[in-house]
Amino acid sequence: MKLVVIIPAFNEEKTIATVINSVPKKIAGIKKIEVLVVDDGSTDKTADLAKLSGAKILKHLTNQGLGKSFLDGINAALALGADILVNIDADNQFKAYEIPKIIKPIQKNQAEVVIGSRFANKKTYRMPFMKRIGNWFFALSISALIQQKFSDVTCGFRAYTREAALHINVSDSFSYTLETLIDLKLKGFKILEIPISATQREWGESKVAKSLIFYGLKSVLIVARQIRDKKSIQIFGGLGIISLLIGIASFVF
């Protein structure tokens, strides 16, 4: 069985080597482990340091965003013959040494998608208040939509079976964490949330979204579109929920 670890990265020269070197060299039940860094048009030494650390490099000539890097990484990992795919951020907030933990439910046939929850370890991770409220809002909305409870729907540390990865279809790469979760659940894939360790990033700034207001409103539109496209409006009692989502998002963000 082959594992490919995908690390989207943009100007992460301070942490990329640490993340790559933290990926376990051996995992029970895994015959081959490869690390794939998707360098999203970095202007620093991210790609060079990743290559020196032994990773394969997929390079964007210009910055195309985290969602596009995720999708390109998934497709490249599938082309490399991955049986299990793990996506993890390049800023070292998530701990690559926990990869065996996040793939274990897949190896035991307990899940086809495993997502990490940052809120299980409050001693090591303190999300800013407004971001935490926003995440709570989306977790509540998406949990209702797909009828499964989640505490952290924006965490990028996730594992996928090959079959699940082949069915990823993201129409808007901006909020891929939300859309992939909804899409794969409604396609019948078994998803499990497990606690993970997380710390605040020590260098640079978050690449997810520079504007919380823009991110929040854009994400609401994505959730609303999923409701429409998947014909799941009845879960919320009609179009009124869309207005509710927009209203709450305007308040939260």
Secondary structure, DSSP 8 states (H G I E B T S, - for coil): -EEEEEEEESS-TTTHHHHHHHS-S--TT-SEEEEEEEEES-SSSHHHHHHHTT-EEEEESS---HHHHHHHHHHHHHHTT-SEEEE--SSSSB-GGGHHHHHHHHHTTS-SEEEEEGGG-TTT----HHHHHHHHHHHHHHHHHHTS--S-SS---EEEEHHHHHT---S-GGGHHHHHHHHHHHTT--EEEEE--B----SS--SS-S-HHHHHHHHHHHHHHHHHHTT-GGGTTSTHHHHHHHHHHHHH-
